[in-house]
């Protein structure tokens, strides 16, 4: 009888340990899914098309221009081949592929933001950063200037800084998040770049006011 009780106790202990072992990984996986920076998802955010989000107002027009340029490009090439009698299925496929490549180059990144988050969407997906947890802000100089933001979760986005100049509400959300990052001590590189952007935005705003009022 004593042996049976002992075995039952061991089985009970083993089953309780197995329950503990199976519960811990599930919690860890759930935490990893929530905090995974590569996913670009934040569970506490409002829906993407909800009111708190601010979008680049010029993106729709630039996207239509990219479509128009690509269609005009392929149309002219096909018309030229048809007039010269050299139009074939292979050449038509080639011109269509080149037009798609042109569209991909001309299509701008769509920048959106809400409180604490900035999202960049393109043809290959989206990237996002926590603007209230930034660690670096820098500008990459080259043929096309890009503003690069990184946060402490590993998120990274880059986009044309002129988007912020053309959309003051986007800049205001980024500036507020950057101030929170600086106050929290996470932003160690980029305060000078943000100050230059602020000064540029002030100049553009003053120039716009002068132009509208006729004082230029």
C-alpha positions in Angstrom: 0.0 0.0 0.0 2.8 2.4 0.8 4.4 1.7 -2.6 1.2 2.6 -4.4 0.9 5.9 -2.5 4.6 6.7 -3.3 4.1 6.0 -7.0 0.9 8.1 -7.1 2.8 10.9 -5.5 5.6 10.7 -8.0 3.1 10.7 -10.9 1.3 13.7 -9.4 4.6 15.6 -9.0 5.7 14.7 -12.6 2.3 15.9 -14.0 2.6 19.2 -12.2 6.1 19.7 -13.5 5.0 18.9 -17.0 2.2 21.6 -16.7 4.8 24.1 -15.6 7.1 23.2 -18.5 4.4 23.5 -21.1 3.1 26.8 -19.9 6.3 28.8 -19.9 7.1 28.6 -23.6 3.6 29.6 -24.6 4.0 32.8 -22.6 7.4 33.4 -24.0 6.2 33.0 -27.6 3.3 35.3 -27.0 5.6 38.0 -25.6 8.0 37.5 -28.5 5.1 38.0 -31.0 4.1 41.2 -29.3 7.6 42.7 -29.0 8.9 41.4 -32.4 10.1 44.6 -34.2 10.3 42.9 -37.6 6.6 42.4 -37.7 5.9 46.1 -37.7 2.7 45.5 -35.6 1.9 47.2 -32.3 -1.1 45.7 -30.5 -2.1 49.0 -28.7 -2.4 51.1 -31.9 -5.7 52.3 -33.4 -6.8 50.9 -36.9 -4.6 52.2 -39.7 -7.5 54.3 -41.3 -8.8 55.6 -38.0 -8.8 59.3 -37.0 -5.6 59.4 -34.9 -3.5 58.6 -38.0 -2.0 61.4 -40.1 -1.0 60.5 -43.7 1.1 62.2 -46.3 -1.4 64.4 -48.2 0.7 64.5 -51.4 1.1 60.7 -51.7 -2.0 60.0 -53.7 -1.2 62.6 -56.4 2.4 61.4 -56.7 1.2 57.8 -57.0 -1.2 58.8 -59.8 1.7 60.6 -61.6 3.9 57.4 -61.3 1.1 55.3 -62.8 0.6 57.9 -65.6 4.4 58.0 -66.4 4.6 54.2 -66.6 1.5 53.9 -68.8 2.7 56.6 -71.1 6.2 55.0 -71.3 4.9 51.5 -72.3 2.3 53.0 -74.6 4.8 55.1 -76.6 7.2 52.1 -76.9 4.4 49.8 -78.1 3.2 52.4 -80.6 6.6 52.9 -82.0 7.1 49.1 -82.4 3.7 48.8 -84.0 4.4 51.6 -86.5 7.8 50.1 -87.4 6.4 46.5 -87.7 8.7 45.1 -85.0 6.1 44.5 -82.4 6.2 41.0 -81.0 4.9 39.3 -77.9 8.4 39.2 -76.4 9.1 42.9 -77.1 5.7 43.8 -75.6 6.5 41.8 -72.5 9.9 43.5 -72.2 8.4 47.0 -72.5 5.8 46.1 -69.9 8.5 44.9 -67.5 10.4 48.1 -68.0 7.2 50.1 -67.3 6.7 48.2 -64.1 10.2 48.9 -63.0 9.8 52.6 -63.8 6.6 52.6 -61.7 8.4 51.0 -58.8 11.1 53.7 -59.0 8.7 56.6 -59.2 6.2 55.4 -56.5 7.1 57.3 -53.3 7.0 55.8 -49.9 3.7 56.5 -48.0 4.5 57.9 -44.6 1.8 57.8 -41.9 2.0 58.5 -38.1 0.0 58.5 -35.0 1.0 59.2 -31.4 4.3 57.3 -30.7 4.5 55.5 -34.1 5.7 56.3 -37.6 5.0 53.9 -40.5 6.5 53.8 -44.0 4.6 51.7 -46.6 6.0 50.7 -50.0 5.6 48.1 -52.7 7.7 45.6 -50.7 5.8 46.0 -47.4 5.9 48.3 -44.5 8.4 49.3 -41.8 7.6 51.1 -38.5 9.4 52.7 -35.6 8.4 53.9 -32.2 9.0 57.7 -32.2 8.8 57.8 -28.4 11.7 55.2 -28.2 14.1 56.5 -30.9 17.8 55.9 -30.5 19.1 57.6 -33.6 18.1 60.1 -36.3 20.4 60.8 -39.2 20.3 62.0 -42.8 21.9 60.0 -45.5 23.5 62.2 -48.2 23.4 61.1 -51.8 21.5 61.6 -55.0 18.3 61.6 -53.0 18.5 62.7 -49.3 16.8 60.3 -46.9 16.0 60.6 -43.2 16.7 57.4 -41.3 15.0 56.7 -37.9 15.9 53.8 -35.6 14.3 52.8 -32.3 15.4 50.6 -29.4 13.2 47.6 -30.6 15.3 47.3 -33.8 12.8 49.1 -36.0 14.2 51.2 -38.9 12.5 53.5 -41.5 13.9 55.9 -44.1 12.1 58.4 -46.2 12.4 61.7 -48.0 12.6 64.5 -45.4 10.7 66.9 -47.7 7.6 64.8 -46.7 7.8 66.3 -43.2 8.2 69.8 -44.7 5.1 69.4 -46.9 3.1 67.9 -44.0 3.5 69.8 -40.7 1.1 67.5 -38.8 3.5 64.6 -39.6 6.4 66.6 -38.4 4.6 67.6 -35.2 3.9 63.9 -34.3 7.6 63.0 -35.0 8.8 66.0 -33.0 6.6 65.1 -30.0 7.8 61.5 -30.0 11.5 62.6 -30.4 11.1 64.9 -27.3 9.8 61.9 -25.3 12.8 59.8 -26.5 15.2 62.6 -25.5 13.6 63.0 -22.1 13.8 59.3 -21.5 17.5 59.1 -22.5 17.1 56.7 -25.4 17.8 59.3 -28.2 21.6 59.6 -28.1 22.2 60.6 -31.8 20.1 62.9 -33.9 19.0 65.9 -31.9 21.0 68.2 -34.1 19.4 66.8 -37.2 16.0 67.2 -35.7 16.8 70.8 -34.9 17.9 71.5 -38.5 14.6 70.0 -39.7 12.7 72.2 -37.3 14.5 75.3 -38.6 13.9 74.3 -42.2 10.2 73.8 -41.5 9.9 77.2 -39.8 11.6 78.9 -42.9 9.2 77.1 -45.3 6.2 78.1 -43.2 7.3 81.7 -43.0 7.9 81.8 -46.8 4.5 80.3 -47.4 2.9 83.0 -45.2 4.8 85.7 -47.0 3.8 84.4 -50.4 0.1 84.1 -49.6 0.1 87.6 -48.0 2.0 89.1 -51.0 5.0 90.2 -48.9 7.6 88.1 -50.7 
